[in-house]
């Protein structure tokens, strides 16, 4: 019985260490035509379940019709989520026009 608990605890600990940063990208129109970037952090609470302050990509694009939106959960975002035990879970939105 003790061995099963140790194996389960070890598997859980390894699973927590293997988490990674994620990124997803959306192309609007023809995509970014230049290299101008606008960055903004999004605020979520309780492991990302409740949005508290989410950026508007259209507003960040400033009227451009062709742009690329990238939403990242970077290392710093993950570090802050870990320090706060998931109460504060930020992401970063990058709009390239």
N, C-alpha and C positions, 0 to 999 in steps of 0.2 A: 504493500500500500504506500509506504514511504517513497519507494522508487517511482511510482506513478505520479505522485505529487511533485517530486523533483523534476521529472521529465516534462510535466505540464508547465511548471513554473519556468523551466529553461526555454521551452517552446514559446511561451508568452513573451519572455524577455527578448528573445531573438526576433520575434515578430515586431516588437516595438522598435528595435534597432534597425530593422530593414525598411522602415517607412521612408518615403522619398518625397521630393518636391514634384509638383505636377504643373504642367503648362498646357493650356489649350488656346488655339488661335482661330479667329474668324476673319475671313476676308470679305470686305464690303465693296461692291462695285468691282473695279479692276485691281483692288489692293493698293497698298502704299505706293505712291508715285515719287516720294522723296524720302528723306531720312529724319524728318522732324518728329520728335517723340514727346508725348505728354503722358506723365505718370501720375497715378493717384492710388492711394490705398483704400481698400474696401474694409469695412468693419462688420464682423459677424460675431455673435456670442453663442455660447453653449455648443462647442464643437462645430460651428458653422451652420447650425440649424436656424438661427434667427438673424436675418439681416438687419443691422442697425444703421448702416450708412454705406450704400452701394453707389459707385460712380455711374454716370450716364455716358456711354461711349459716344453717342451722337453729339452730346454737348462738348465732350472733350475733343472731338474732331473739328469743332469750330466751323461747321457748315460745309466741310469737304464732302464730296460724294464718293471718293475712292480712298479707302483707308483700311488698315489692318488692326484688329483688336486682339491683344494677347493678355490673358489672365494667368497670373503665376502665383503659386504658393512657394515662395522662395525660402531659402534657409533661414533668413531673419524672421520671416513670417512664422515659420514653423517653430523657431526658437521662442518667440513671444507666446505662441500658443502653448508650448510646453511649460514655460515658466508660469503661466497663469492657469495651468492644468485644464486648458481648453475653454476657459470662460471667455477669453478674448482670442478670436481666431481671424487674423487679417489675411487678405490677399492683395496682390498688386495688379492694377489694370494699366496696360501700356497701349496707347493709341499712336500708331505711326501713320503719318500722312505724307 
